[in-house]
């Protein structure tokens, strides 16, 4: 799985597991800031 290779994808996989697309954007914004 490339998710392990890329940190960006890793977060997507972790958030995807939760099943919350809204949270994914929220967490991504917090991580970027």
N, CA, C and O atoms as a GROMACS GRO file, in nm:
protein
  132
    1UNK      N    1   0.085  -0.121   0.000
    1UNK     CA    2   0.000   0.000   0.000
    1UNK      C    3   0.088   0.125   0.000
    1UNK      O    4   0.179   0.138   0.082
    2UNK      N    5   0.061   0.215  -0.090
    2UNK     CA    6   0.141   0.339  -0.097
    2UNK      C    7   0.109   0.431   0.021
    2UNK      O    8   0.185   0.524   0.051
    3UNK      N    9  -0.002   0.406   0.086
    3UNK     CA   10  -0.042   0.494   0.198
    3UNK      C   11   0.070   0.500   0.301
    3UNK      O   12   0.096   0.605   0.360
    4UNK      N   13   0.137   0.388   0.322
    4UNK     CA   14   0.245   0.386   0.422
    4UNK      C   15   0.364   0.468   0.373
    4UNK      O   16   0.438   0.527   0.452
    5UNK      N   17   0.382   0.470   0.243
    5UNK     CA   18   0.496   0.545   0.187
    5UNK      C   19   0.472   0.695   0.199
    5UNK      O   20   0.564   0.770   0.230
    6UNK      N   21   0.351   0.738   0.174
    6UNK     CA   22   0.323   0.883   0.178
    6UNK      C   23   0.244   0.919   0.304
    6UNK      O   24   0.142   0.856   0.332
    7UNK      N   25   0.290   1.016   0.376
    7UNK     CA   26   0.221   1.061   0.499
    7UNK      C   27   0.084   1.118   0.465
    7UNK      O   28  -0.013   1.099   0.539
    8UNK      N   29   0.076   1.188   0.353
    8UNK     CA   30  -0.053   1.248   0.313
    8UNK      C   31  -0.156   1.138   0.294
    8UNK      O   32  -0.270   1.149   0.341
    9UNK      N   33  -0.118   1.033   0.226
    9UNK     CA   34  -0.212   0.921   0.201
    9UNK      C   35  -0.243   0.850   0.332
    9UNK      O   36  -0.356   0.806   0.354
   10UNK      N   37  -0.146   0.840   0.418
   10UNK     CA   38  -0.167   0.770   0.546
   10UNK      C   39  -0.283   0.836   0.622
   10UNK      O   40  -0.370   0.768   0.675
   11UNK      N   41  -0.282   0.970   0.624
   11UNK     CA   42  -0.391   1.040   0.695
   11UNK      C   43  -0.524   1.008   0.627
   11UNK      O   44  -0.626   0.988   0.693
   12UNK      N   45  -0.522   1.004   0.496
   12UNK     CA   46  -0.646   0.980   0.419
   12UNK      C   47  -0.699   0.840   0.458
   12UNK      O   48  -0.818   0.823   0.480
   13UNK      N   49  -0.612   0.746   0.465
   13UNK     CA   50  -0.656   0.609   0.499
   13UNK      C   51  -0.713   0.607   0.641
   13UNK      O   52  -0.817   0.545   0.666
   14UNK      N   53  -0.646   0.675   0.730
   14UNK     CA   54  -0.692   0.674   0.872
   14UNK      C   55  -0.829   0.744   0.879
   14UNK      O   56  -0.921   0.693   0.941
   15UNK      N   57  -0.842   0.857   0.817
   15UNK     CA   58  -0.969   0.930   0.821
   15UNK      C   59  -1.076   0.850   0.746
   15UNK      O   60  -1.191   0.844   0.787
   16UNK      N   61  -1.034   0.791   0.634
   16UNK     CA   62  -1.130   0.713   0.554
   16UNK      C   63  -1.189   0.600   0.638
   16UNK      O   64  -1.306   0.566   0.626
   17UNK      N   65  -1.106   0.543   0.725
   17UNK     CA   66  -1.154   0.432   0.809
   17UNK      C   67  -1.270   0.482   0.896
   17UNK      O   68  -1.367   0.409   0.919
   18UNK      N   69  -1.259   0.603   0.943
   18UNK     CA   70  -1.365   0.658   1.028
   18UNK      C   71  -1.493   0.676   0.946
   18UNK      O   72  -1.603   0.657   0.996
   19UNK      N   73  -1.476   0.714   0.819
   19UNK     CA   74  -1.593   0.733   0.733
   19UNK      C   75  -1.650   0.873   0.750
   19UNK      O   76  -1.771   0.893   0.742
   20UNK      N   77  -1.561   0.971   0.775
   20UNK     CA   78  -1.609   1.109   0.791
   20UNK      C   79  -1.533   1.202   0.696
   20UNK      O   80  -1.424   1.249   0.730
   21UNK      N   81  -1.589   1.228   0.579
   21UNK     CA   82  -1.522   1.315   0.481
   21UNK      C   83  -1.508   1.456   0.535
   21UNK      O   84  -1.409   1.524   0.506
   22UNK      N   85  -1.604   1.500   0.611
   22UNK     CA   86  -1.597   1.636   0.668
   22UNK      C   87  -1.478   1.646   0.764
   22UNK      O   88  -1.402   1.743   0.760
   23UNK      N   89  -1.462   1.546   0.848
   23UNK     CA   90  -1.351   1.547   0.946
   23UNK      C   91  -1.219   1.546   0.871
   23UNK      O   92  -1.122   1.611   0.913
   24UNK      N   93  -1.215   1.474   0.760
   24UNK     CA   94  -1.090   1.463   0.683
   24UNK      C   95  -1.043   1.603   0.645
   24UNK      O   96  -0.925   1.635   0.660
   25UNK      N   97  -1.133   1.684   0.597
   25UNK     CA   98  -1.096   1.821   0.555
   25UNK      C   99  -1.057   1.903   0.678
   25UNK      O  100  -0.965   1.984   0.672
   26UNK      N  101  -1.125   1.882   0.787
   26UNK     CA  102  -1.099   1.959   0.909
   26UNK      C  103  -0.960   1.921   0.961
   26UNK      O  104  -0.880   2.009   0.993
   27UNK      N  105  -0.932   1.795   0.970
   27UNK     CA  106  -0.802   1.749   1.021
   27UNK      C  107  -0.691   1.796   0.928
   27UNK      O  108  -0.585   1.840   0.973
   28UNK      N  109  -0.716   1.787   0.798
   28UNK     CA  110  -0.613   1.829   0.700
   28UNK      C  111  -0.581   1.977   0.720
   28UNK      O  112  -0.466   2.018   0.710
   29UNK      N  113  -0.682   2.056   0.746
   29UNK     CA  114  -0.661   2.201   0.765
   29UNK      C  115  -0.577   2.224   0.891
   29UNK      O  116  -0.486   2.307   0.891
   30UNK      N  117  -0.606   2.150   0.995
   30UNK     CA  118  -0.531   2.165   1.121
   30UNK      C  119  -0.386   2.123   1.102
   30UNK      O  120  -0.294   2.186   1.154
   31UNK      N  121  -0.366   2.016   1.027
   31UNK     CA  122  -0.229   1.964   1.005
   31UNK      C  123  -0.151   2.061   0.918
   31UNK      O  124  -0.032   2.082   0.941
   32UNK      N  125  -0.216   2.120   0.819
   32UNK     CA  126  -0.148   2.214   0.728
   32UNK      C  127  -0.107   2.339   0.804
   32UNK      O  128   0.001   2.393   0.783
   33UNK      N  129  -0.194   2.386   0.892
   33UNK     CA  130  -0.165   2.510   0.965
   33UNK      C  131  -0.050   2.489   1.062
   33UNK      O  132  -0.011   2.582   1.132
   0.00000   0.00000   0.00000
